[in-house]
Amino acid sequence: MTRLTGRVLAFLVVMAMPSAAFAQKEPGETKETKEAQKSLGLAMLQQTPEKKKPHLEAAMRHLQIAMTKNPENGLVWMMAGQVYVGLGDFMGADSAFTKAETLYPGYAEDISGEREVAWVEAFNAGIAAMDQKNNDEAIAKMELAERLYPHRPEAKMNLGALYAQKNEADKAIAVFEKAIESTNGPLKDKLKPEEAANWKRYADMAKSNIAQIVGARGVELYQAEKYEEAAAAFAKAAEINPHSRDYLYNMAQSHYARATKLTEERTALVAQRDTLLKAKPPKTAEAAAKMAEADRLGQQLLPMYDQVAKLFERVLAIEPASTTVYALIAHAYKLSGDVVAADTAKRNAFQTKALDYFTKADQMPFEIVELSAQSSEGQATVGGTVKNLKAAPGSPLKIKVILLGLDGTAVGSQEFTVAAPAADATAPLEGKVAVTGEVAGWKYEVLK
């Protein structure tokens, strides 16, 4: 977490504006605002909040008198907003700045700058609360920061994470979406190159976080056996982050689970049909109805298994050394063949495809299990397990891991070599990879 810096307090600088720009006359100074200025100046000279406080309180006493004597003077409220910021009263600052701008729109640009100063203070107060594990206080401060100045993404990024920790998924997604909007907002063109790079990183992080939240919903739906809804959630997560192997795999697995459930229903209907036909006398009409329902399910199953096979083939392009993925594709084709068993040519075509994938899985010398990449600043930690299937013990097993950004470009890559363990034994695959951006996904290649 990064604290931001900014001026804690500043003297008011009234910019000269064309006389035609505003209908109101620019507010003039009063005895009270001049006295408040002096106290503000003394506060500026102090080094700690404790030493600033009495001077700020003195300034506020003068301004409170002015609020009674000259309530329509925008300068009074502008200065009050500055003092409130120094005292850490961000709600008061927001109200004072709003009133000042209402009374004199000519202060709009100055107030925008003062609001950004207040935003820095509220943001840093939120970070301090996060450091102390006081997340409720952190949320309150970050929300105040947003109220004061909604044009920056940093507070939104922290708010999204805090909401997610409280399982407030919808609020987290909404604020992450606003963070993305902020990175493309009116301040974008004013950023220095380093700041622009950071803001792009925030946008990528926000998108990845949204995908993670949506993907987590998919897991919950899958566990509740709501497979169609789970598949839709994973599809949405994969749309946001198309380079995550997990979203794609889980989407395919959800469709597979739903197809398996329908296959079980179809198998039960066929069994019921057979029982009815064996009855004495045979219950032909009921048997025909059962078979008609089984055929209807079969018509649904064929495109579902085709979708499952194609999705897992996409997964296979990401992780080519996975016997599990080969087997799932093979099963999808085999089950498609079972659906069209009455059509010998179609059944044989599906069985041939299934046998091809089963054979490829059986010929693999090794497989990679549970590969993952955890990114941090400037590097990612890659971890996984290598299982020896047919390779000679001690022989070098090589893969190249490629880490991808949200736009699909490589942000890092590394070749890994693991000495093959004994047959059916496993060995760890682990290491660090230097990265040049946010890691949204990974893929690997098996090297000769």
RODO-2510 file (C-alpha; in nm, 4 decimals, decimal comma):
residues 448
     n   res          X          Y          Z
     1     m     0,0000     0,0000     0,0000
     2     t     0,1371     0,3390    -0,0992
     3     r     0,0789     0,6570     0,0907
     4     l     0,0395     0,9639    -0,1223
     5     t     0,1939     1,2984    -0,0512
     6     g     0,0450     1,6399    -0,0868
     7     r     0,0373     1,9711     0,0857
     8     v    -0,1480     1,9470     0,4125
     9     l    -0,2603     2,3046     0,4090
    10     a    -0,2196     2,6002     0,1785
    11     f    -0,2981     2,9671     0,1702
    12     l    -0,5852     3,0565    -0,0505
    13     v    -0,4811     3,1842    -0,3905
    14     v    -0,7609     3,3536    -0,5764
    15     m    -0,7015     3,3333    -0,9483
    16     a    -0,7949     3,6265    -1,1646
    17     m    -1,0792     3,5322    -1,3973
    18     p    -1,2397     3,7204    -1,6860
    19     s    -1,5157     3,9431    -1,5560
    20     a    -1,7718     3,7840    -1,7838
    21     a    -1,7019     3,4335    -1,6586
    22     f    -1,9190     3,4532    -1,3484
    23     a    -2,2312     3,6376    -1,2489
    24     q    -2,1241     3,6774    -0,8878
    25     k    -1,8705     3,9261    -0,7689
    26     e    -1,5515     3,7723    -0,6335
    27     p    -1,5756     3,7566    -0,2519
    28     g    -1,3658     4,0033    -0,0598
    29     e    -1,1557     3,9488     0,2484
    30     t    -1,2906     4,0402     0,5904
    31     k    -1,1316     4,1057     0,9266
    32     e    -1,2045     3,7460     1,0251
    33     t    -1,0601     3,5890     0,7075
    34     k    -0,7428     3,7961     0,7505
    35     e    -0,7038     3,6731     1,1091
    36     a    -0,7744     3,3196     0,9940
    37     q    -0,5040     3,3565     0,7293
    38     k    -0,2520     3,4443     0,9969
    39     s    -0,3411     3,1367     1,2008
    40     l    -0,3227     2,9229     0,8883
    41     g     0,0209     3,0626     0,8167
    42     l     0,1384     2,9703     1,1660
    43     a    -0,0039     2,6219     1,1221
    44     m     0,1905     2,5837     0,7985
    45     l     0,5146     2,6507     0,9842
    46     q     0,4608     2,3629     1,2294
    47     q     0,6071     2,0185     1,1691
    48     t     0,3597     1,7902     1,3452
    49     p    -0,0204     1,7621     1,3532
    50     e    -0,0154     1,8193     1,7284
    51     k     0,1582     2,1541     1,6878
    52     k    -0,0589     2,2553     1,3941
    53     k    -0,3844     2,1838     1,5743
    54     p    -0,4087     2,4907     1,8059
    55     h    -0,3410     2,7262     1,5160
    56     l    -0,6000     2,5545     1,3015
    57     e    -0,8520     2,5727     1,5836
    58     a    -0,7773     2,9440     1,6175
    59     a    -0,8358     2,9897     1,2445
    60     m    -1,1672     2,8062     1,2736
    61     r    -1,2833     3,0323     1,5575
    62     h    -1,2307     3,3359     1,3357
    63     l    -1,4075     3,1673     1,0469
    64     q    -1,7030     3,0647     1,2609
    65     i    -1,7553     3,4309     1,3463
    66     a    -1,7343     3,5089     0,9742
    67     m    -1,9902     3,2384     0,8973
    68     t    -2,2365     3,4252     1,1179
    69     k    -2,1500     3,7760     0,9988
    70     n    -2,0919     3,6966     0,6289
    71     p    -2,2626     3,3611     0,5528
    72     e    -2,2777     3,4373     0,1786
    73     n    -1,9032     3,4970     0,1464
    74     g    -1,7587     3,2031    -0,0478
    75     l    -1,4061     3,2843     0,0696
    76     v    -1,5064     3,2084     0,4288
    77     w    -1,6269     2,8613     0,3353
    78     m    -1,3288     2,7991     0,1089
    79     m    -1,0916     2,8685     0,3954
    80     a    -1,3079     2,6672     0,6335
    81     g    -1,2701     2,3690     0,4018
    82     q    -0,8914     2,4038     0,4206
    83     v    -0,9012     2,4163     0,7994
    84     y    -1,1320     2,1162     0,8211
    85     v    -0,8844     1,9183     0,6101
    86     g    -0,6022     2,0120     0,8462
    87     l    -0,8125     1,8996     1,1425
    88     g    -0,9033     1,5708     0,9751
    89     d    -1,2743     1,6566     0,9486
    90     f    -1,3274     1,5423     0,5929
    91     m    -1,7070     1,5560     0,6043
    92     g    -1,6838     1,9160     0,7191
    93     a    -1,4356     1,9908     0,4425
    94     d    -1,6643     1,8405     0,1795
    95     s    -1,9608     2,0479     0,2968
    96     a    -1,7558     2,3678     0,3192
    97     f    -1,6037     2,3283    -0,0266
    98     t    -1,9451     2,2509    -0,1761
    99     k    -2,0942     2,5641    -0,0223
   100     a    -1,7998     2,7787    -0,1296
   101     e    -1,8332     2,6712    -0,4909
   102     t    -2,2096     2,7189    -0,4818
   103     l    -2,1661     3,0728    -0,3535
   104     y    -1,8893     3,1544    -0,6009
   105     p    -1,8395     2,9181    -0,8997
   106     g    -1,5192     3,1024    -0,9818
   107     y    -1,3535     2,8987    -0,7082
   108     a    -1,4177     2,5717    -0,8952
   109     e    -1,0598     2,5183    -1,0100
   110     d    -0,9099     2,6138    -0,6743
   111     i    -1,1576     2,3933    -0,4896
   112     s    -1,0741     2,0998    -0,7153
   113     g    -0,7109     2,1332    -0,6085
   114     e    -0,8085     2,1639    -0,2417
   115     r    -1,0314     1,8589    -0,2704
   116     e    -0,7399     1,6599    -0,4089
   117     v    -0,5314     1,7695    -0,1097
   118     a    -0,8144     1,6534     0,1181
   119     w    -0,8362     1,3295    -0,0783
   120     v    -0,4673     1,2616    -0,0069
   121     e    -0,5232     1,3117     0,3656
   122     a    -0,8321     1,0913     0,3783
   123     f    -0,6626     0,8260     0,1650
   124     n    -0,3578     0,8124     0,3904
   125     a    -0,5841     0,7933     0,6959
   126     g    -0,7519     0,4945     0,5319
   127     i    -0,4157     0,3309     0,4676
   128     a    -0,3199     0,3838     0,8326
   129     a    -0,6428     0,2116     0,9383
   130     m    -0,5659    -0,0774     0,7030
   131     d    -0,2186    -0,1083     0,8575
   132     q    -0,3904    -0,1421     1,1946
   133     k    -0,6306    -0,4068     1,0566
   134     n    -0,9230    -0,1734     1,1251
   135     n    -1,1019    -0,2383     0,7987
   136     d    -1,4298    -0,0705     0,8921
   137     e    -1,2455     0,2524     0,9692
   138     a    -1,0436     0,2113     0,6502
   139     i    -1,3620     0,1777     0,4462
   140     a    -1,5075     0,4894     0,6085
   141     k    -1,1958     0,6927     0,5305
   142     m    -1,1663     0,5651     0,1740
   143     e    -1,5333     0,6392     0,1120
   144     l    -1,4754     0,9930     0,2393
   145     a    -1,1781     1,0246     0,0076
   146     e    -1,4024     0,9291    -0,2831
   147     r    -1,6659     1,1771    -0,1768
   148     l    -1,4076     1,4542    -0,1633
   149     y    -1,2405     1,3808    -0,4960
   150     p    -1,3670     1,0960    -0,7164
   151     h    -1,1250     1,1395    -1,0050
   152     r    -0,8372     0,9128    -0,8914
   153     p    -0,8324     0,5303    -0,8861
   154     e    -0,6196     0,4546    -0,5776
   155     a    -0,8881     0,4776    -0,3077
   156     k    -1,1265     0,2821    -0,5276
   157     m    -0,8722     0,0020    -0,5611
   158     n    -0,8429    -0,0256    -0,1834
   159     l    -1,2182     0,0027    -0,1344
   160     g    -1,2754    -0,2799    -0,3804
   161     a    -1,0361    -0,5047    -0,1899
   162     l    -1,1952    -0,4096     0,1436
   163     y    -1,5480    -0,4747     0,0175
   164     a    -1,4372    -0,8094    -0,1240
   165     q    -1,2915    -0,9071     0,2144
   166     k    -1,6342    -0,8384     0,3675
   167     n    -1,7989    -1,0561     0,0981
   168     e    -1,9749    -0,7527    -0,0470
   169     a    -1,9110    -0,8694    -0,4007
   170     d    -2,1486    -0,6358    -0,5835
   171     k    -2,0050    -0,3284    -0,4113
   172     a    -1,6526    -0,4489    -0,4838
   173     i    -1,7260    -0,4998    -0,8534
   174     a    -1,8956    -0,1600    -0,8813
   175     v    -1,6026     0,0264    -0,7257
   176     f    -1,3459    -0,1637    -0,9325
   177     e    -1,5413    -0,0636    -1,2446
   178     k    -1,5278     0,2989    -1,1296
   179     a    -1,1530     0,2615    -1,0753
   180     i    -1,1162     0,1562    -1,4381
   181     e    -1,3207     0,4592    -1,5448
   182     s    -1,0966     0,6857    -1,3369
   183     t    -0,7824     0,5602    -1,5091
   184     n    -0,9301     0,6854    -1,8356
   185     g    -1,0775     1,0031    -1,6890
   186     p    -0,9897     1,3727    -1,7219
   187     l    -0,6660     1,3422    -1,5228
   188     k    -0,5148     1,0837    -1,7587
   189     d    -0,3586     1,3357    -1,9965
   190     k    -0,1941     1,5233    -1,7079
   191     l    -0,0027     1,2227    -1,5738
   192     k     0,3716     1,1831    -1,5815
   193     p     0,4963     0,8667    -1,7571
   194     e     0,5525     0,6784    -1,4302
   195     e     0,2076     0,7746    -1,3028
   196     a     0,0499     0,6730    -1,6335
   197     a     0,2153     0,3299    -1,6073
   198     n     0,0827     0,2912    -1,2529
   199     w    -0,2682     0,3834    -1,3582
   200     k    -0,2613     0,1291    -1,6398
   201     r    -0,1509    -0,1260    -1,3828
   202     y    -0,4427    -0,0263    -1,1590
   203     a    -0,6843    -0,0750    -1,4484
   204     d    -0,5441    -0,4217    -1,5210
   205     m    -0,5576    -0,5125    -1,1526
   206     a    -0,9176    -0,3920    -1,1270
   207     k    -1,0216    -0,6035    -1,4265
   208     s    -0,8445    -0,9084    -1,2860
   209     n    -1,0092    -0,8524    -0,9483
   210     i    -1,3542    -0,8307    -1,1047
   211     a    -1,2871    -1,1549    -1,2899
   212     q    -1,1766    -1,3213    -0,9660
   213     i    -1,4941    -1,2141    -0,7858
   214     v    -1,7140    -1,3381    -1,0696
   215     g    -1,5127    -1,6609    -1,0851
   216     a    -1,5603    -1,7124    -0,7114
   217     r    -1,9350    -1,6861    -0,7655
   218     g    -1,9013    -1,9541    -1,0291
   219     v    -1,7334    -2,1855    -0,7789
   220     e    -2,0169    -2,1331    -0,5299
   221     l    -2,2766    -2,2055    -0,7976
   222     y    -2,0895    -2,5177    -0,9084
   223     q    -2,0735    -2,6466    -0,5535
   224     a    -2,4485    -2,5899    -0,5276
   225     e    -2,4866    -2,8011    -0,8456
   226     k    -2,6230    -2,5041    -1,0385
   227     y    -2,4065    -2,5961    -1,3319
   228     e    -2,5661    -2,3813    -1,6001
   229     e    -2,5396    -2,0674    -1,3850
   230     a    -2,1856    -2,1624    -1,2867
   231     a    -2,0861    -2,1963    -1,6518
   232     a    -2,2320    -1,8503    -1,7217
   233     a    -2,0322    -1,6989    -1,4331
   234     f    -1,7081    -1,8579    -1,5518
   235     a    -1,7827    -1,7432    -1,9075
   236     k    -1,8182    -1,3851    -1,7823
   237     a    -1,4928    -1,4123    -1,5854
   238     a    -1,3189    -1,5525    -1,8947
   239     e    -1,4559    -1,2672    -2,1045
   240     i    -1,2955    -1,0180    -1,8656
   241     n    -0,9721    -1,2151    -1,8404
   242     p    -0,9458    -1,4509    -2,1380
   243     h    -0,5976    -1,5668    -2,0411
   244     s    -0,6867    -1,7371    -1,7143
   245     r    -0,6679    -2,1132    -1,7506
   246     d    -0,8892    -2,1623    -1,4447
   247     y    -1,1943    -1,9745    -1,5765
   248     l    -1,1804    -2,1632    -1,9043
   249     y    -1,1273    -2,4997    -1,7331
   250     n    -1,4048    -2,4376    -1,4800
   251     m    -1,6452    -2,3275    -1,7529
   252     a    -1,5765    -2,6491    -1,9434
   253     q    -1,6089    -2,8530    -1,6235
   254     s    -1,9461    -2,6885    -1,5474
   255     h    -2,0808    -2,7755    -1,8927
   256     y    -1,9429    -3,1286    -1,8500
   257     a    -2,1146    -3,1689    -1,5123
   258     r    -2,4458    -3,0484    -1,6543
   259     a    -2,4111    -3,2824    -1,9526
   260     t    -2,3283    -3,5712    -1,7196
   261     k    -2,6442    -3,5007    -1,5205
   262     l    -2,8568    -3,5002    -1,8357
   263     t    -2,6829    -3,8194    -1,9535
   264     e    -2,7820    -3,9893    -1,6288
   265     e    -3,1418    -3,8805    -1,6845
   266     r    -3,1313    -4,0120    -2,0407
   267     t    -2,9809    -4,3432    -1,9311
   268     a    -3,2557    -4,3815    -1,6707
   269     l    -3,5226    -4,3144    -1,9346
   270     v    -3,3744    -4,5767    -2,1681
   271     a    -3,3687    -4,8284    -1,8814
   272     q    -3,7328    -4,7488    -1,8032
   273     r    -3,8174    -4,7955    -2,1713
   274     d    -3,6520    -5,1398    -2,1712
   275     t    -3,8395    -5,2416    -1,8563
   276     l    -4,1719    -5,1371    -2,0098
   277     l    -4,0988    -5,3346    -2,3263
   278     k    -4,0237    -5,6474    -2,1204
   279     a    -4,3529    -5,6269    -1,9342
   280     k    -4,6247    -5,8814    -2,0170
   281     p    -4,7954    -5,7519    -2,2104
   282     p    -4,5417    -5,4885    -2,3239
   283     k    -4,6425    -5,1298    -2,2447
   284     t    -4,5492    -5,0046    -2,5880
   285     a    -4,7038    -4,6584    -2,5706
   286     e    -4,5356    -4,5742    -2,2399
   287     a    -4,2068    -4,7139    -2,3683
   288     a    -4,2306    -4,4938    -2,6774
   289     a    -4,2927    -4,1876    -2,4610
   290     k    -3,9859    -4,2650    -2,2502
   291     m    -3,7736    -4,3086    -2,5604
   292     a    -3,9063    -3,9866    -2,7097
   293     e    -3,7985    -3,8035    -2,3960
   294     a    -3,4589    -3,9793    -2,4098
   295     d    -3,4181    -3,8699    -2,7730
   296     r    -3,5053    -3,5125    -2,6769
   297     l    -3,2320    -3,5143    -2,4137
   298     g    -2,9947    -3,6665    -2,6665
   299     q    -3,0548    -3,3725    -2,8999
   300     q    -2,9524    -3,1403    -2,6163
   301     l    -2,6499    -3,3480    -2,5229
   302     l    -2,4756    -3,3572    -2,8605
   303     p    -2,4067    -2,9798    -2,8827
   304     m    -2,3216    -2,9753    -2,5119
   305     y    -2,0553    -3,2430    -2,5461
   306     d    -1,9257    -3,0712    -2,8587
   307     q    -1,8916    -2,7496    -2,6579
   308     v    -1,7182    -2,9362    -2,3746
   309     a    -1,4678    -3,0924    -2,6157
   310     k    -1,3882    -2,7582    -2,7805
   311     l    -1,3459    -2,5789    -2,4469
   312     f    -1,1110    -2,8450    -2,3135
   313     e    -0,9155    -2,8348    -2,6395
   314     r    -0,8596    -2,4648    -2,5688
   315     v    -0,7418    -2,5580    -2,2194
   316     l    -0,5066    -2,8127    -2,3752
   317     a    -0,3434    -2,5346    -2,5763
   318     i    -0,2620    -2,3672    -2,2431
   319     e    -0,1448    -2,6761    -2,0548
   320     p    -0,0468    -2,9457    -2,3058
   321     a     0,0972    -3,1860    -2,0464
   322     s    -0,2294    -3,2751    -1,8712
   323     t    -0,3615    -3,6303    -1,8884
   324     t    -0,6780    -3,5086    -1,7138
   325     v    -0,7651    -3,2690    -1,9950
   326     y    -0,6929    -3,5327    -2,2605
   327     a    -0,9206    -3,7754    -2,0751
   328     l    -1,2023    -3,5214    -2,0422
   329     i    -1,1946    -3,4516    -2,4162
   330     a    -1,1916    -3,8257    -2,4861
   331     h    -1,4889    -3,8832    -2,2571
   332     a    -1,6834    -3,6017    -2,4248
   333     y    -1,6380    -3,7699    -2,7628
   334     k    -1,7130    -4,1179    -2,6231
   335     l    -2,0357    -3,9973    -2,4629
   336     s    -2,1314    -3,8250    -2,7887
   337     g    -2,0889    -4,1645    -2,9546
   338     d    -2,3176    -4,3226    -2,6970
   339     v    -2,5873    -4,0648    -2,7749
   340     v    -2,5828    -4,1538    -3,1483
   341     a    -2,5331    -4,5279    -3,0962
   342     a    -2,8095    -4,6072    -3,3438
   343     d    -2,6120    -4,4323    -3,6204
   344     t    -2,3093    -4,6584    -3,6656
   345     a    -2,1101    -4,4178    -3,8823
   346     k    -2,1468    -4,1249    -3,6418
   347     r    -2,0805    -4,3460    -3,3405
   348     n    -1,7608    -4,4797    -3,4954
   349     a    -1,6423    -4,1267    -3,5831
   350     f    -1,6857    -4,0133    -3,2227
   351     q    -1,5216    -4,3276    -3,0869
   352     t    -1,2237    -4,2756    -3,3181
   353     k    -1,1768    -3,9237    -3,1811
   354     a    -1,2088    -4,0513    -2,8254
   355     l    -0,9493    -4,3236    -2,8870
   356     d    -0,7105    -4,0674    -3,0362
   357     y    -0,7162    -3,8568    -2,7188
   358     f    -0,6949    -4,1590    -2,4898
   359     t    -0,3909    -4,2752    -2,6883
   360     k    -0,2205    -3,9348    -2,6698
   361     a    -0,2728    -3,9282    -2,2930
   362     d    -0,1272    -4,2776    -2,2614
   363     q     0,1839    -4,1807    -2,4610
   364     m     0,2736    -3,8742    -2,2532
   365     p     0,6160    -3,9089    -2,0836
   366     f     0,5183    -3,6813    -1,7935
   367     e     0,2455    -3,4451    -1,6819
   368     i     0,2285    -3,1126    -1,5008
   369     v    -0,0174    -3,0909    -1,2131
   370     e    -0,1608    -2,7802    -1,0437
   371     l     0,0624    -2,5219    -1,2077
   372     s     0,0121    -2,1719    -1,0697
   373     a     0,1731    -1,8285    -1,0905
   374     q     0,1492    -1,5782    -0,8046
   375     s     0,2620    -1,2308    -0,9028
   376     s     0,4113    -0,9539    -0,6928
   377     e     0,5989    -0,6341    -0,7741
   378     g     0,8355    -0,7122    -1,0614
   379     q     0,8253    -1,0908    -1,0385
   380     a     0,6017    -1,3970    -1,0212
   381     t     0,6411    -1,7202    -0,8295
   382     v     0,5678    -2,0256    -1,0422
   383     g     0,4838    -2,3508    -0,8674
   384     g     0,3518    -2,6922    -0,9615
   385     t     0,4226    -3,0637    -0,9640
   386     v     0,5790    -3,2866    -1,2286
   387     k     0,4617    -3,6484    -1,2369
   388     n     0,6729    -3,9020    -1,4254
   389     l     0,4657    -4,1308    -1,6469
   390     k     0,7068    -4,2926    -1,8933
   391     a     1,0297    -4,0879    -1,8855
   392     a     1,3584    -4,2481    -1,7831
   393     p     1,4285    -4,1619    -1,4158
   394     g     1,6850    -3,8821    -1,3981
   395     s     1,6254    -3,7593    -1,7516
   396     p     1,5657    -3,3840    -1,7970
   397     l     1,1998    -3,2823    -1,8275
   398     k     1,1723    -2,9335    -1,9765
   399     i     0,8942    -2,6816    -2,0093
   400     k     0,8786    -2,3103    -2,0890
   401     v     0,6313    -2,1103    -1,8806
   402     i     0,4991    -1,7918    -2,0394
   403     l     0,3192    -1,5356    -1,8237
   404     l     0,0567    -1,3230    -1,9960
   405     g    -0,0926    -0,9789    -1,9416
   406     l    -0,4607    -0,8968    -1,9866
   407     d    -0,3992    -0,8060    -2,3504
   408     g    -0,2388    -1,1446    -2,4151
   409     t     0,1169    -1,0190    -2,4546
   410     a     0,3953    -1,1993    -2,2683
   411     v     0,5037    -1,0138    -1,9543
   412     g     0,7608    -1,2769    -1,8586
   413     s     0,8862    -1,6252    -1,9432
   414     q     1,1207    -1,8838    -1,7995
   415     e     1,2443    -2,2298    -1,8960
   416     f     1,2316    -2,4927    -1,6225
   417     t     1,4141    -2,8252    -1,6125
   418     v     1,3243    -3,0971    -1,3634
   419     a     1,5059    -3,4292    -1,3292
   420     a     1,2498    -3,7034    -1,3846
   421     p     1,1674    -3,8838    -1,0581
   422     a     1,0943    -4,2549    -1,0404
   423     a     0,8005    -4,3892    -1,2388
   424     d     0,4672    -4,2579    -1,1047
   425     a     0,6558    -4,0407    -0,8545
   426     t     0,6419    -3,6608    -0,8448
   427     a     0,8895    -3,3754    -0,8192
   428     p     0,8305    -3,0048    -0,7492
   429     l     0,8412    -2,7437    -1,0221
   430     e     0,9113    -2,4014    -0,8774
   431     g     1,0967    -2,0798    -0,9434
   432     k     1,0825    -1,7036    -0,9889
   433     v     1,0072    -1,5254    -1,3151
   434     a     1,0816    -1,1583    -1,3777
   435     v     0,7720    -0,9776    -1,5083
   436     t     0,7125    -0,6420    -1,6726
   437     g     0,3431    -0,6047    -1,5888
   438     e     0,0407    -0,7534    -1,4178
   439     v     0,0095    -1,1307    -1,4659
   440     a    -0,3376    -1,2234    -1,5904
   441     g    -0,2637    -1,5826    -1,6907
   442     w    -0,0090    -1,8357    -1,8014
   443     k     0,0593    -2,1072    -2,0544
   444     y     0,3483    -2,3446    -2,1079
   445     e     0,5203    -2,5379    -2,3812
   446     v     0,6829    -2,8803    -2,3512
   447     l     1,0408    -2,8560    -2,4778
   448     k     1,2415    -3,1355    -2,6346
***
